[in-house]
Amino acid sequence: MTSSRLTAESRQRALSALEASTSADQELDVLVIGGGVTGAGIALDAVTRGLSTAIVEAQDWAAGTSSRSSKLVHGGLRYLQMLDFHLVHEALTERDLLIKDLAPHLVRPVPFLYPLEHRVWERAYVGAGIALYDTLASMAPGKRALPLHRHLSRKQMERKFPDLAHDAAIGAVQYWDASVDDARLVSTLIRTATSYGAHAASRTQVVELTKGPTGAVNGAILEDLETGRRITVRARAVINATGVWTEDTEALAGSEGGLRVLASKGVHIVVPRERIKGQVGLILQTEKSVLFIIPWSRYWVIGTTDTPWEQELTHPVATSADIEYILEHANAVLAQPLTRDDIIGTYAGLRPLLQPGTKEGTSSAKVSREHTTASPTPGLTVIAGGKLTTYRVMAKDAVDFAIGQRSAALPSITDKIPLIGAVGLDAVRRQARPWASKFGWTPQMVDHLLHRYGSNLRDIVALCEADPTLAKPLEHAPAYLRAEISYGVTHEGALHLEDLLLHRTRLNYEVLDRGLGALPEIADIAAPLLGWSDEQRAAEIESYTARAAAEEAAEQEPDDATAERTRLAADDIAPLKPLDAS
């Protein structure tokens, strides 16, 4: 295995390898466009089959949909109402595989309550549905990953969630699912793929898909968005995993075929943990979908919405109407209603909604209700739809489709490949106690570090031993160590301050000031590691500050169009080209 470290230097090495692929003996087997969870999963799947693989992303890893989800790894109770038992079983199998084997540090069990309003028929109806949910999960190989559901009386329910309004339910059913830091899952997948030899380059835009003499796609022209340099890449198979940018990327091939994808906006609000008294999460039926109140670290994540998005795709924002919608539905069951003053952050993401059918002249394999693979033109494979939980299945299907008959001899093995941080996790958990004593870390800090890094906590310890100042918390964001900022640059490929505040940490919405108070200290840590001059450091701070102000201004607006105009007016930093972001 090669190093899993993502750095500015490893990115340059990846670009050099991509440039060398024009030589006949160095042509890539697979080029993946899009660095969200699906693209990252595809890169890992392809490289562990023994295929030479590269992945490029126009923004930071997971900058789009894959860092703005509900952070749930789940089967999807709502699909039972649609009688889609296969899809639920598939997702539950993947959920349990992640918890038990692939990423036990990142994916953690979470109990949820399904409140009941009617005493007899609803308890029987909901209980039967959740019993089926558990049954489908039990069909997965090996020992159960999560406890079975149980029925709760009103008193039992109130002990679990004291802030549930007394008249909101007569009891509840408790069941289990799991949560994950979505952006960390993506970066961990990318790092695992590079450890097996994949080439990975963020901030790298696909500007053209090239074709050979037969008209088949045979590679791409890329632009390094950090320098403006363009390079040509050759690949036997190109896979488009760009989510809401699917059709834009398809168009680069100059064909009319492909998949149709629409963007739907989902918004979440973030509330301090102490504001709502409860030990478990809630799932609530709304007139449009479901609303989750999810316990997460030091706060609650509450969402989501589901509305069409017709604005620029790179930077969706929450509006006042989105926030009021979530507050209204959450307050319908909370004893102590939330107000906007309770909200410490918001985030908005775009779901890539796969539309029925394919464009004319497209060969496809509809392998799931949720996702489809297709080939709008020879040499190019497109995958769209799906959900975070089933990223591994989507990746397998995409690579199978792209390499065709070769897949029989090179089957996917990612169900047996633990992600980095999973191997040696039990040993590092035991070793953590003396490290905590040495550096003065609280039990909460140790739990935070193990959850984020797993056995890679050893790398954090090494940084702290080399520079003891890194073992201290950030002054204005004490939930994170200074070492975590350093690690984000030296191991996780952060190139800009926004990468550190949006995806390596979540300070953009975890603290009321969007991380601005911690910004100078974070810049001081990152600047020497990235070789910034004083002018570059100042420009980075100015850029993130403008972004934070633009998001805050947009939240006051009533609708998407007005919010987008307000954001653009407040943010004087030109947006990245969005064609292959994900």
C-alpha positions, 0 to 999 in steps of 0.5 A, a space after each residue: 500500500 502507498 501513503 494515504 496522506 492527502 497534501 498539496 504535494 500529493 495532489 501535484 503528484 496525482 496531476 503529474 500522473 494524470 499528465 503522463 497517462 497520454 503515453 500508451 503504456 500509462 493510460 488509466 483504466 478508470 477516470 472518475 469525475 466527481 469527489 462526492 461519496 459516490 465518486 469516492 466509492 467508485 475510486 476505491 472500488 476500481 483501484 481495489 480491483 487492480 485497475 489504474 484509477 484517478 479521481 478529480 473534483 472541481 471543488 474540495 472533496 465532498 464540497 457539494 451534496 455529500 457534506 450537506 446531508 442529514 448525516 444518517 446511515 439508514 435503511 429508509 423507513 419511508 421506502 417500506 410505505 412504498 413496499 420497496 423491500 429490496 431497497 430497504 434490505 440493501 440499505 440496511 445491509 450496507 448500514 450494518 456493514 459500515 458499523 461492524 466492519 468498514 468504518 466503525 469509528 465513523 458510523 455510530 448507532 443512534 436510537 430514534 423515537 417514532 411518536 404515536 398519536 393514536 393508541 391502538 391502530 397506529 401502534 399496531 401499524 407502526 410497530 409492524 412496519 418497524 418490526 419488518 425494518 428489523 427483520 430486513 436488517 436481520 437478513 444481513 450476514 453475521 451478528 446483528 449490528 443494532 438492537 431490536 425495536 421496542 414499544 414505549 409507554 408515555 412515561 418511558 417516552 418522556 424519560 427518553 425525551 423530556 422535551 417532547 410536548 405532553 400532548 404530542 404523543 401517547 407513546 412511541 416506538 424506539 428503533 435504531 439507525 446510525 449517523 456519520 459525518 458525511 464529509 469525513 466519510 468521503 475524505 476517508 474513502 478518498 484516502 483509502 483509495 489513494 492508499 491502494 494507489 489511486 491518484 486524487 486531485 481536488 480543485 481540478 475541473 474537467 473542461 472537455 471530454 475527449 474522443 478517439 477515432 471511433 467516437 468513443 470517449 477516451 479521456 478528458 482535458 482538465 484545468 488545475 483551478 489552483 494554477 490555471 494549467 491544463 492537462 490532457 488525460 487518457 483513460 479506457 473508461 470515464 465515469 461521471 459521478 457528479 450528482 446535480 451536475 450530471 447533465 452538465 458533465 454529460 454535455 462535455 461529451 457532445 452527445 444528446 444522451 444520458 440521464 436526467 437529474 433535477 436538483 432539490 434543496 434540503 435545509 437543516 438547522 443546528 441547535 445547541 444540545 442543551 436547548 432540547 432535553 432528550 437522549 434520543 432522536 425523533 422521526 416525524 411525519 410531515 405533509 411532504 416527507 419526514 423531519 428528523 431531530 438528530 442528536 449529534 455531538 454537541 448539538 441537534 441537527 434538525 431537518 430537512 426540507 424538499 423544494 425545487 432548486 433552480 439557482 446556481 448549483 455550487 452554493 445553495 443557501 437556506 432562506 427565511 422560509 426554509 428556517 421557518 418551515 423547520 421550526 414550525 414542524 419541530 415546534 409542533 412536538 416540542 414542549 419548549 418551542 425553538 426560535 430563530 435565536 436558538 439556531 447556531 447554524 444552518 446548511 443547505 444541500 442539493 439532492 440529485 433527483 434521478 428522473 424516469 427514463 434516459 435520453 434518446 440513444 442511451 444504453 442503461 442498466 436500472 439496477 435500483 429504484 434509487 440509482 441508474 447507470 447509463 452510457 450516453 456515448 461509448 467510453 463514458 459511464 454515468 451514475 446518478 440517484 442513490 443515497 449516502 448509505 448505499 454508496 458502495 453498491 452504487 460504486 460497484 454497479 458503476 464499475 461493473 457497467 464501465 468495464 463490462 465483461 471484465 467485471 466477472 474476472 475482477 469482481 468488487 471486493 469493497 465489502 472486505 476493505 476496511 476504511 483507514 482508521 478502522 484497522 487497529 481501532 480497538 487497540 487505539 481505544 485502549 491506548 487513548 487513556 495515557 495519551 489523554 493523561 499526557 496531553 490533558 484531554 477530557 473524556 469528551 475530547 478523546 471520544 471526539 478524536 476517536 470518532 473522527 480519526 479512529 486508529 489514525 488518532 496515532 497520527 494526531 498524537 505524533 503531531 502533538 508530540 512533535 509540537 506540544 502546542 498542537 495538543 491544545 484546543 483552539 482558543 475560540 473553538 475549543 471543541 477542536 484541537 489545534 492539531 486537527 487543523 494541522 492534520 487537515 492540511 498534512 493528511 486530509 488535503 485541505 488547500 484553503 481556509 474554507 476547506 478547513 471550516 466547512 469540511 475538515 471541521 464544521 465550524 461554519 455551522 457549529 458555532 454562532 459566528 460561523 468560525 470567524 473568531 477562530 479564523 486567525 488562529 486557524 490561518 496561523 496554523 495553516 499558512 506555514 504548512 501551505 506556504 502562504 505569504 502574508 498577502 495570501 493569508 490575508 486573502 484567505 481570511 477575507 475570502 472566508 469572511 465574505 462567504 460567511 457574511 453572504 450566507 448570513 445575509 441570504 438567510 434573511 431573505 424569503 425565497 431562493 431567487 432573492 437569497 441567491 441575489 443577496 448572497 452574490 451581492 455580499 460575496 465578492 469572491 467569484 464562485 468556482 466553475 461547477 461542472 464536476 463538483 459533487 
